Structures are given as C-alpha cells and as structure tokens.
C-alpha cells in the first residue's frame, strides 16, 4: 500500500497537469504575450509524452521499473520548475516538452509496476484507485488552475506560475516513497535499445500532433497540412520497417500484434480514446460558453461524472477479483458511453443543468467500467517479459486516439457552428471571431441567442459523431476473446518463465 501511494502520487502529477492547464492557459498566454501561439504549449507536451510512453515501457522491461519511474518523476519535476520560471511562450513550450518526457512514464509505468506486484485477478481492485486519481484530477485541476490563474500574486510569485510549481512538493514526496519502498525484483536483460524505432515513431507522430493542433488554422486540406500527412506516412512506413528488422528488440515488437487479444484491445483503446476525448473536450466548452460557467464552476459541475467513474471502477474491480471474468464490463461500459453521447447530442441552450449532470453521471459510469478492464486484458495476455511495453501500448494507443479525436471534433465543432451562424444586418454573423468568445457576455440575451444556438448545433454534432465512434468500439468488444484472469503476479510469472527457460536446455540435452 505504501508503494501504491507513491505510484498514485506520480500518476496524480501527470493527471493533474493535463486538467490544471485547461483553465489557466488563456491567463498564461495573456501574461506572456503569446495568445496566438498558445497551441504550441499543448502540442510540445503531447509530442514528447506520446513518443516517450512506449520508450519507457521497453526500457523498463530491460533496465527495471524503479530506475525508469524515478527518471520519469525527476524529468517531470525539472520541467515543472523550468515552466514555473519561463519568461516567454516559446520558453514555456520548450519546458513543457521536458515535462512531457516525464509524463510519458508516470502513467504507463505505474500500471506496469502494479502488474508486477499483483495478479491480474486482484489487480482490478488496485487499478480502481488509479481511476480515482483521474476522477479527482478532472475536478480538482480546473478548480486549482482557475484559483492560481485568477490570483494576481501568491507568496510573492505570479499566480499562474504556481500551476507548475505546485507539482514540486507532490513530486518530491513521490520520489522519496518510490526510492525507499519500491523494490521490485528485476532480471537484467542484455537487449539493445531501439533508438531507430523511437526516431521513426517521432517522424510518424510529430506531424500528426502538429496538424491536430494547427489544422483548423491552416485548413485541413492546405499545403502545410498535406505536407504533415506525407511526412507522417513516411515515418509510419519507416517505423514498421525498423520494428520488423529489430524483432524482439523492437520498441513495440510486432509479434505482439499477432496476439488477437493484444491487437483488438488496442484498436478498441484507440477508438475509445477518440470518443472519450471528444466528450471531455466538448462538455467544458458547453458549460462555459452556453451556460456561462467559470472554469472553476465547470470543474465542480463535472462532479457527477467523477462520481460515476469512481463507483463503476471500484465496483467492477471488486467483482472482477471475485469472478476472474471481465469482458461483460467493457461491453456494458461502451454501450453506456455511446448512449450517453447520443443523449448529449439532444441538449440545447435551455437544457437544465440537472439533466446535463444526470447524463454526466451515466457517462462516468460507462467510462469507469471500460478503462481499467482493457489494460487488464492486455496485461493478462502477454508474456511477463513484455509487461512494460504491453502496458505502455494501452496508454499510447488511447493517447493517439485522443489526439485524433480532439483534432477531428474541434474541426466539426467550429465548421458546424460557423455554418449555423446567422448573418446579421451590416455584415456581421459569419465574420464573428470564435477564437475569443468573451464578447458573448457583453451582448443582450436576444443578440447572444442565435450565436449560442449555432454553437450548440456544433456541440450536438460532435456528440452524435462521438456516439457512433464509441458504438463501433462496442461492436468490436464482442469479438474480444476473454482469457480468464491469472492469479499470479508479473514477478511470479517471470520467475516461472525463467525456470522453464533454464529447464528447456537440460531436457533437450
């Protein structure tokens, strides 16, 4: 439990950082005079964290979990301190990239370490705690971010700088706990590190992440966008080629994709990432723009979703540990999330808040049933020696799905909104700049209403498309073969595999 506390603190750093920035970015960009380039602060973090995730998984299988987890915390803390003293948006983007290098390991390695220590059958109960961290951060992040962003100065330091500096005490405690108490036995393996694979993956992903952030501004069919698509395809082909050459030494061994459970679970992870991030992106926009909530209020209004995630993840974890069966939970979860998104697609400007919050609770319940069980299925399916790379693959594919989902849904949202804006006398209407919606507060209700109706039309379209995407994941889930959960931990399985390997030459002799 002490080790679990250290891992949860590490995961809290990564989870909180993703949500705390949402409510503070506008203030930070104003302070550093860089509103037009604020997207790069997010993009830099996404690029390094996404690429680092599979690298941490592979390196932890080779070098051990503890040194890699300590490295991840240290990099994240370094990036946090540097971000807290940044003096321009370009500096902040560079320092957020350092933070991302750490964040890529904080999430995936925590799940891999628990997999080493606890059997799959018992693990679902512990992974429920990690889901709780995500739930708490989704509410606490906007509240804390809004507080610091709104504070002029705090303890003699600009308020927004505390968004990053608040990570320091949490990270130091996590470092001490992990360094002192995490003693997972590791069998040293002399493998090469697949640096060429990592480089090819970077060439494949960086253009995708850049176009995800910049595509709406450039135009999805612009020359710049097509250049990014082309570079990404070249990188993907190079990555597959390098992974084939590297065999077992590969960053993401292709032999794992020959395992139906591993392949299908990650496809569902990708699909779920698209739909989940679409929902997470759209709800705060609806609450803040249409309902007029502050970032802090929208965080608190999301409490029903957090409660749904907590109850469902804890409850399903207990049932999975008792029965050893898990497939029914993501099937039910994906069905519930899909239904929730279709219900969200019916909301309007005048929909009451209690109705929105009821649907949020339903959506949270669905998410709580899904997320941990897919990671469990992957961990239960692969050999113990691949536990790190397999666990990181789940985080990796969900992140890629989230990036694609965010780009696609933002494009849908703004294109549908713009097409529904009325044309006011005097040439207004479709020339309205939606990059800054603060002007809505200055309009009379009669003037604001047609703009809000247009925005809700965009939001409803996003939810409808998201519901279809999640429904595809629901259909795919029926084809996943359920392998009963093992009652042996990763350490026990690794020891058995080593004994079997040692006995094999003797038997042959």
Buried (B, 14 or more C-beta within 10 A) or exposed (E): EEBBBBBBBBBBBBBBBBBBBBBBBBBBBEBBEBBEBBBBBBBBBBBBBBBBBBBBBBBBBBBBBBEBBBBBBEBBBBBBBBBBEBEEBBBBBBBBBBBBBBBBBBBBBBBBBBBBBBBBBBBBBBBBBBBBBBBBBBBBBBBBBBBBBBBEEBEEBBBBBBBBBBBBEBBEBBBEBBEEEBEBEBEEEEBEBBEBBBBBBBBBBBBBBBBBBBBBEBEBEBEEBBEBEEBBBBBBEBBBEBBEEBEEBBBBBEEBEEBEBBBBBBBBBBBBBBBBBBBBBBBBBBBBBBBEBBBBBBBBBBBBBBBBBBBBBBBBBEBBBEEBEBBBBBBBBBBBBBBBBBBBBEBEBEBEEEEBBBBBBBBBBBBBBBBBBBBBBBBBBBEBBBBBBBBBBBBBBBBBBBBBBBBBBBBBBBBBBBEBBEEBEEEEBEEBEBEEBEEBEEEEEEEBBBBBBBBBBBBBBBBBBBBBBBBBBBEBBEEBEEBEBBEBBBBBBBBEBEEEEEEEEEEEE
